[in-house]
């Protein structure tokens, strides 16, 4: 009994500390109870549901406390994935933006299986979203975080069909975090935008395309909820002439401009735009994707489903795939982003050429005994090179994560690589000074038993 009284005192203090400020409206204050007869979630956890009508384009804060069990909160907003908050003790809180209409469901469940008992639930709405006007900066102040969680300021912008806009959140006082939610409930987020020189900043930026007229909810916050101070939010028009259409066939050496937005299709968990290329087996394929506004990511898939992927091989945050095609036919290329929610323009270019001839092949098996270089043990293969010639060395294995090093005639390393093209194989390219070079074949970790193959092209 003493433990429950102490815990109750702590929870009362939490509720008082998180009491609504003058600009908030209490939408629901209700007591409930989890019992054996409560509705069940798919995993069997008992839950009590509460419903409210959306208070309009605004932020809501949901608080639940219990002296009987640790709480799990579940919030369902129309058109979105269910959101969760879990607390090891008896107080759980969740803050989120909601659309202008619809019914919101809030569930209270026990975070620990088998627990039952009473709880108190409170749902509050902040001030309505502030309307934004195109090309007119809006200044704001982010208050320090409090017991109820991170402070945010909510805005809204209504766009017309076919309109493209850029949303920018900037501050000299804190590291910004920008969240944008469209009418369909799709959420896009950005922490650090890129400058023109590919440098990351502490400001935030997203682009949005309106396929139909609609309203965006724009949430200004700080990274991790830790920052406070003055900020500015700006919605500006974007005029980009893109040449991308879904499934467009890329012609040889053609440069196509695309615009990635949060409404693009998803492929393998990423926002992506789809192209096709005609490929002949044995040809070397070279695909380059560049962007100054997000971290480019490339995926190429053969007709049989074999996939090549790359993040940063194009230099900086650009992506480049170079490989020898193993089959002929129409390949699919996805221009994507390393992050899951990109916004911005990019260019993509595709060329093919006769594959470089193979000048040497080796095969072998990793052994515990071998040549030690750094912290790894390698198997060594040597080959003759011509001065001024460019070489590419590939180390492949289906049995372990490879690690490749090339040494010149003096035994000095000229190139090394762990993973190439988002695979566990390795590739290096270098220009030879002439003489005999050594290829070191090893594993990223340890000396696992397994066979490997080396292919050297010039």
N, C-alpha and C positions, 0 to 999 in steps of 0.2 A: 504493500500500500504506500509506503514511504517513497518508493521509486516512482510510482505513478503520480504522486503529488508533486514531486520535484520536476518530472517531465512536463506535467501540466503547466507549472509555473513558467518553464522555459518557453512552451508553445504560446502561452498568453503574451509573453514578452515579445515573441516574434510577430504575433498578430498586431500588437500595438505599434511595434516599430515599422511595420509595413502598412499602417493605416493609410487609407486613401488621402491623397493630397487634394487641395481644393478644386483642382481642374479635373478630377476624376469622378465618374458617376458609378455608383454601385448598381450593377445589373442584376445580381443574384447574391443573396446571403441565405444559406440553407444548411441545416444539419441533416445528416444521413447515417445509415448503418449498413455495414457489410455483414451479411448472414449467410448461412448455408443455403438459403433459398434464393440468393441474389442471382441475377443473370450471369452467364458464364462467357468468358472470352474463349476463342478457339483452343487455347492451351489449358482450359479448365479453370482459370483464375476467376473468382467471383468479382463482379463489378457492378457499381450503381451508376446509372446514367442520368444526367441532367441536361435539359435543353433550354436554349435562349434564342431569341431572334437577333440577327445581326444588328448591332447598334449603328451601322453605317461604316463608311470607310474610316477605320480607326484602329488603334491598338487596344488589345484587351490584356489584362493580367489576371491569371487564374491562380488562386491560393487555396490549398487544402491542408488541414492539420488534424492530427489524431494523437491521442494519448495511448491508443490500443495497438497500433501497428504502423510500420513504415509505409509511406504512401507512394503509389504510382499514379500519375495523372495522364489521361489520354484526352486529346482534343481533336475533334473531327470538324473540319471546315469544308463546305461543298467544293468539289473539284480538286481537292488536295490530298496528299498523303497524310495519314494520321501522325500527329506529333505527340511526343512523350516527354515526361519529366519524372525522374525517380529520386527518392530521398531515402538515405539509410536511417535517418531519424523520422520523426512524425510530421515533417513539414515539407511540402513540395510546392514549387512555384513555376509558372510558365508564362512568358510574355510573347505575344505574336500579333501580327496585323490581320485584319479580317475584311472581307469585301462588303459592299454596301447593302447586300440583301442575302437572304437565305437563313437556314436554321443551323446553329452551332451546337454540337453535342459534346459534353464534357463528362468523362468517365472517371470515377474514383475507384481504385483497386488497391489491394494489399500487395506491396512489393515482395513480401515473404509468403510463400505458399502456406495455406492453412490458417493464416491469421484472420480474425474477425473483430468487429467492434464498431464504435461510433467515430464520426468525423465531422468537421465543419468546413464548408466550402464557401468561398467568396469570389465573385467575378466582377471586375471593374473595367470601365472603359475610359480611355484617356480623352483628351480634347480631340475633336474631329480633325481629319487630315487637312492640311493647309494647301489650298490650290496653288499650282505653279503656272506661270505664263511663259511661253516660248521666248527664249533669248533674254530673259530677265532674271538675274541672279537673286536668290533669296537667302538672306543672312539669318543665321540661327545660333542658338547656344545650347550645347549639350551639357546637361546637369550631371554631377557626379553620380556614380552608381550608389544605390541604396540597398537595404535588406531585401527588397522585392526583385532585385536583379538589375541588369543594365538599363540605363536610361536611353531612350531613342526618341527621335522626332519624326512624325509621319507627314508625308506630303502626298498629293495626288496630281496627276496630269492626264487630261483627256485629249486623246489623239484622234485624227481622222483616218479613214481607210487608206492604206498605201503610204502612210507617213513613216519616216525613219527618223529617230531622235537619238541623241547622245545624252546620257545623264551623268553629270560629274559632281562629285562630293569632294571638297577640299578643305583643309584646315592647317594652320600653322601650329596649333596647340596639341593635336593628338593624331594618332594613326587611325584614319577613317575606315569604316566598313559600310558598304552600300548594299541594300537589298531591294529588289524590284519584283513586284508580283503583278501579273496581268489578270484579265478577267477570267481566264481559264484556270487560274490557280497555279500557273507555272512560276516557279521561283528562280530568280537569277541573283547571284551574289558576287561581289568583288571586294577584295581587300586592297591590294596594291596594283595600281595601273602602271602601264609602261610609258616612259617618256619617248620622244621622237628618236632618241639614240638607243632604244632598247633597254634603258636603265629603269629599274623598278623604283617607284615612288611610294610615299605613304598616303597619297590621295587615291580615290577610287573612281572607277568609270565603267559604265555599261552602255551598250547600244540596244535599242528595241525597235522592232518593226511591227507596225499595226496592220495585220492582214484585213481587219475590219475595224471600224470605229470602236473605241473602248477607253477604259480608264486604267491607268497604272497607279499602284500604291508604291510610293518611294520612301524607304525607311533609312534615315540617316542615323548612324551609330558609330561606335568605335570598336576597333579590333579587341576582342575578348571582353568588351564592356568596361574596360579600365580607364578610358580616356574621357576628358571633359574639356570644355572650352568653346571658343567661337568656331563656326564653320560657314561654308557657303555651298548651296546646291544650285545647279544650273541645268536646264533642259534646253538643248540647242538642236536645230535641224541638221540632218545629214543628207547630203546629195552625193550618191555614189552610183556610177553607171557600172553595174555588174554584168558579166557575160556568162554567169553560171545559170544553168537550168538543170534540174535533177536528171542524172544519168547522161549528161552531155558527153559526147565523144571528143576527147582531146586529140587535136591534130598535132603532128610532129612539130616541135619547137614553137608551138603557139603558147602565148602567155595569156592566161585567163584570170580575170579579177573576180573575186567572190566576196560576199559579205556574210559573216557568221552572226546569227542572232539566237536568242534563247528559244525561238519558236521552231528552229530547225529540227529535223528528224534526229533520233538517237541511233547510234550504231555502237554496240558493245559498251554501252554506258556513257558514250561521249556524244556531244552535239557534233554533227558531221554533215558535209555536203558531198554528194556522190557524183563520180565521173566514171567513164569507161575509156579504155585504151585497147587498141588492136596490137597484139604481141605475137611475135614469131619465136618459136623455141630456138634457143642458142644465141639470141640477141641479148646484148647488154641493155638493160632498162635503167633510165636515169630520171627520177621524178623529184622536183624541187618545189618546196612550198615555203613562202616567205611572208612574215607579218611583223609589223612594228607595233601591233596593238594587243597581241596575245601570243602565248607559247604554242607554236605550230606543231602538229602531230600528223604523220602520214601513215595510212594503211593501204596496202595493195593486196588483192586477193585473186588467186588464179581461178580458172573455171572449175578446177577440182576442189577448191577450198583451201589450198595452201596459202598461208598468209605471211607477208613481210610487214614489219612495223618499224617506225623510227620517230625519235623525238628531236634531238638536237644536232644531227650530223651535218646539217647545212650551214653550221656556224652560228654562234650565239644561240638564239631561241628558234632558229629556222630548222626545218626538217628536210632531209634528203634521203631517198632510197636509191641505191645502186646495186643491181643484182643481175645475174644471168638467168634468163627465163628458162624454166624447165619444161614448159608446154606452150603450145600455140593456142590462140583463141582470144576471146574478149575478156579482159581482166577488169575488175572493179577497183577503183581508187577512191578512198575516202579522205577528204581534206577535213581535218578535225583539230582539236585542241588538247594539249596535255591536261588542262583543267577541264572539269565537267561542264562549265558554263561560260563559254567564250562569247565575246562580242567584239566585232571589228572586221576590218578588211584584210584580205590576203591576196597573193598571187600564186598561181600554180603553173608549172611548165613541165612538159614531158618530151624526152627525146629517146631514141633507141639507136644503137650502133652495133657494128660487129663486135662480138665479145673479144676481149684481149686473149691472145693464144696462151694456152697453158704451157709453161716452160719446164715445170718440175712438179712431180707429185710424190708425196711420202705417206706412209701409213705406219701406225705403231700402236703400242699399248703402254699406258702409264705404269711405272714401277716405283717402288719405294727407294731404289737406288738410282741415282742420276746426277745431273749437274745442278748444283745449288746456286740460285741467283736470288738475292734478297732473302725472303723468308720461304721461298718455294723451291720444290725440286722439279726439274724439267728433264725431258728427253730432248736430245740435240740432233738436229739435221743441218747439214751445210750445203750451200749451192753457190755457183759462180755467178757473178753479176758483171754488167758492163757499165762503165762510168757514164753518168748522165742519164741512164735509163730509169724509167718509173716502173715500180713493181707493186703488186698487190698480193698479200699473203692471207689466205683464209685457213683457219683451224676449226674443224667441225667434229662434233661427237654427239651421238644420241644417248650416251651413257653418263656424262658428267658435264659440269659447267667449266668450259675451257678458259685458259689464260695463255696469251700469246706474247712473246717478246722476240724482237729481232735485234741481233748484235752485228756491228760492222766488223771489218777485218782486224781491228785493234781490240775487239772485245767490248766495245762501248755500245750501250743501248741506243738504237735510233728510233724505235717505235715499240709500243706495247698496248694491249687492249684486253679487256675482259669480255664485255657483251656488246655485240654489234646488232643493230636493227631490232632491238627489243627481244633478241634471242639469247641463248646461252652460248652461242658460238662467238668466235673472235675474228677480227679483221684489222689489218694495218696496211697503210700505203706509204711508200717512201721513195725518194730518189737516191740512187746508189752513187757512191764515190768510186766504185769499182773494186774488184777483188772478191774474196770469198766471204760470204755472210753466213751467219748461223741463225736458224729458226729454233726457238725454244718452245716446246709444246708441254703445257702443264695444266693444272686445275686451279680454279679460283681458291679452293680450300682443300688442303690435304693432298693425298695421292690416291684417290679412289680408283679401284681397278676399272679399266674400260679402254676401249679402242678409240682411235681418233684418225682423222685424215687431214692432210695438209695439201693445199693447192696453191701454186705460185703462178701468177700471170704477169705478163709484161706488156 
